């Protein structure tokens, strides 16, 4: 498969720069993977697409304030985006500067934070944060919300609430599981009223989710690893839904990757660890029957994932329909409900 098979023309005006007025005030494009049929709806219509004993699985990761600005000891400006916190004082991070800092370099960051470069792991820098304050607390005090690169404005106060799901509880992500942003307490109550159940996984979304694919043949692309956990309670909920004739709806591509990572041995098993699962057309899905997701960038790994789930030709038609009908794209955009091909 070639990279250009996952391309489409995305008008810049359709990239949502702000969240909708309220959670759930979005459109919803429903696609049947078997037939390719498309249905225009609104997110508020979601409970009508559920049946009793269906199971919705959410990613409960919490976005941390992972972006820091400052200067190198030499005076040059620097921007740090923490990718993963390793322990109380150490982290992996992307570091942007006119000249890449060398091992041993000191970075003076916002909030009087000081970090020392201790090495490299691929494109990431290993940082040691000096002082007694744990990295999590330091970021919460001095960092800013790491909005995606295609949101071209500076973070605003509203983003601290709206770029976080209402059920976020496990800190560690540097990007939001955006399909979950549509849900508020009222919608969760309506899901329950429809007879559906809910369960949770954790996958700490890394900045690699925005990493462009730079190879012509997509199978050669290397995914970044992300930490995930699927609990015994979620495994039990899936078994219960299956036994009662319910369907498993993965809310977001990160939830889908966590579930399918936990099922790589055949049946789904509880566990935790790193996953670099790369889902391409031809992938055999073992857990999810349906996927709720936003609209993704052309030529991205997420575009490849939805093509695997819904069928490449179906997804091409659906995205052309979404562009023609002025759906809002990407993190703060509209949603798509895909029935598996």
N, C-alpha and C positions, 0 to 999 in steps of 0.2 A: 504494500500500500504506500502510495506517495502522498506527500504532505499536501499537495494541491487538491487532493480529493476531499479535503476537509475545509476548503476555502469558500467564502461567500463575501459579498459586498455589504459591509456594515456602515451605513451612513453615521457620521459622527453625531448628528443631531439626535439619534436614537439611543445614545449611551446616557443612561440616567445619571445625572450629576447630584441629585438630591433624593432622599427617600420620598415616597408618596405622603400625602397629608396625614394619613394614619396607617397603622399596620393593617394589612389586608385590603387596603384600597387599591388593589392591583387587578389587572386583567389575568385571565387564565386561558391558555390554549391547551385543549385536550386532544391527544393524538392516540389513535388505536394502532398499535404496531402491526397487528395482523392484516388490517385492511388499508392502513394509511389514512383513514378518515380523520378529518380535522373538525373541531368544534370550538367556536369562540364562546368564552364564558367569562365570568369574573371570579376572583378568588373566593368571594363570599359563597359561591355555589359549591365549593368543595364538598361539604357534608352530603350533598345530593349524589355525589359520585362514590360514596362509601356504602358498604353493606355491613350488617351486624357481624361481629367476629373478625372484621378486618383489623389489621395491626399497623399503626403508623410508628415508624422508628425514627427518632430524632438524634442529632448530634448535640450533646450538651456541653461542648467545649466553650470556654470563655475567652474572648479576645483580650489580650493584654496590651498595655500602652507601650508598644515595642519600639517606637521610633524616637531617637534622641539626636539632637543637633549639638555641635560644639566645635572645638578646634584641636588640632594636633599641637604638640609642644612647640613645633616649628612655626606655628601660627596659621597654617592652612586650615580652611574650613573642612568639616567632616560631618557626614550623616551616617548614623548607625541604625540598622534595622535588625533587632534581635530575632534570630530564627528559632533558637531553642535554648532554654535555660537548662544547664547541666547539673548545677547544684546551687548552693546558697550564694556563691561568689563567681561562678563561671558560666559563660554562655557562648554559643556560636552565633555569629552575626554577619550580615552583609555590611561592608564599610565602603562608603563612597567618598572619594577625596580626589584632588587633582593628581596626587601621587599616592599609590597604595602604601599604607604604613608598614614598616618592617617589624619583625619580631623584636620585642622590647620597647616599642614606641609607646608613649603615653598619650592618651586621649582625654581632654578636659571637656566634659559634657554638661548639658543642662542640669540644674539643681545641684551644682557643685560636686557632681559625680566625676570620679576619675577611674579610667579603665586602662589596663595594660595589655598590649597585644602579645600573646604567648605562643602563637603559632598559626598555621593554616590547615584547614581540612577542605580540600577542593577549592571552591570559590568562597568558602566561608572563613572568617577569621575567628580564632579562639581568643576570647577576652576574659581577663580577670578583673572584676570590679573590686576596687579597694574599699576598705572600711568595714564596719560591722553590720551595715544594713543589708539584708538579703536582696538579691537582684529583683525578685518580684516586688518587694516594697519600694525599692528605688525607682523602678519603672512606673509604678502607680503614682508616685509623687512627682516625677520629673519628665516622664515620657508623654508622647502624644499618640492618639489613635492612628494605627497604620492603615489609612485608607488605600484602596488599590491604586495602581499607577494610572489607570484610565479615568479616575476621578481627578480632574485637573485643578480643583480648588483646594484651599487649605482646610484642614479639619475644623469643624464648628462645634459648639456646645451640643447641638442636637445629635451629633454623631456618637457621642458617648453613650447615648441611650439607643439610638436607632441602628447603629452598626453592632448590635449585640442582641441575641435572641432573648426572649423573656424567660427561657428556661436554662440559660447559661449558668453553669455552676463549677466547671472544672477549668481553672485558668491554665493557659498554655498556647493558645492559637495566636497567630499574627495575621489571620484573615478570618472573616466571619463565615460560618456555614450558611450561605445567603438564602437558601430556600426556606430555612427556619425563620428568617426575619419577617415573613408574612403573617406569622401566627401571633395572636394576642390571647389573653385569658378567655375572652368571649368565644373565639374560634375553637380553642381547646375544649371548652364546655360543649359547644355544638358537635364536635367530633364525638365526644362521649355520649351525647344524646342520640347520635346516629347508631349507637351500639358498637362503635369501634373502640379498640384499646390502644394504649400508647406504651412505648418502651424507649430506652435510650442506649446509645453507644457513646463513646468518646473518641474523637480523632482530632488531634491538635493540628490544625491546618497550618502549613508552613508557607513561607514566601515563594517556595518553588511552585506553588499552584499558578503563579503568574509567569513562570519561566517559559520563554518562547521555545518552540521546537525548531532546532537549527539544522536538522538533518533532512535529506530528501526522502529517504525511506524511513517511515515513522517507527518501525520496529527497532531501529537502532537508537532511539531516544532513551536516555536514562532518567528515570523518575527519582526525585528526592525522597528520602525516607521520612515518614511521619509516624508519630507514636499514636497507638490506638488501644482501646480496651473494649471488649464485648463481655458483659457480665453474665453469670449463670441465670439471673432473673430475666435477661433479654432472650437468652437461648430458650428458656422455658416458655416465655411469651410467644415466641415464634412457633414452637411445637404445639402450643395450645391453639393458636390461630389456625394452623394447618389441620389439626384434628377436628376443628369445628367448621372447616370449609372456608375459612377466611383467607384473605390475600395479604401479603406483606408489602406495604408501601414504604419505600425508603425516601425520607425527606432530605433530599440533597445528595449530591455526588459523593461527599465525604462519608455520609452514612452508608451509602452503597458500597464504597470501597472498604469500609471497616467490616461490614457484614460479609462481603465476598472474600476478604482476607481471612476471616475467621472460618471460612468454609473451604479453603483451598485443599484440605485433605479429603473432601467429600461432603460429609455432613458438617453443619456448623457446630463449633465448639467454643466454649468460653475461653478467654485468654487475653493476653496483653503483649505488646511488643511493638517493633517497628514494622512498617509495611511500605514497600515501594511498588505495589501492585499497579500495573499499567494495563488498563482495559481498552482493548481494540476490537473492531468488528471480528467476529468469530469466537469471542470469549464465551465460555459456557457459564451462564449465571445459575447459581445454586440456591439463592435465598430470595432475592427481591422479585416480585411480580410486577410492581409498578414503581415509577420514579417521579417525584415532584422536584423540579429543578428550575433555575432561572435560565435565561438565554446566554450563551457563552461566546467568547471571542472566536473568530475564524482561526483555523490552523492551530488550535490549542488542544492539549490532551483532554480537556473536558468536552470539547466538540467530538473527539474520537470516542469518548465514553458514551455519550448520548447516542451516537451513531451505532455503537455496538448494541445498545439497549433497544433502540426503536427501529433500527434498520437504516442504513446509510441513505438510500433513496428517499425514504419517508422523512428523514430529518432534513434533507435538502429542501424538500417541498414545504415542510413545516416552517423552516427558517425564511424561505422566500415569502411565504404567506405572512409571517410575522413582520418582516420588513415592509411589505406592501401595505399592511394594515396598521403600521406605525405603533407596534408594540415597543415597550421600553426594555432596553437590554442591560445585561450584566448585574452587578451586585444589588443596586437599588431599583432594578427593573421589575418587569412582570414575570409571571410563572408559567410553567408548562407541566402538564400531567401526562406522562407517557405510559401507556400500557405496553408491556414487553412484547417485542416482535416474536 
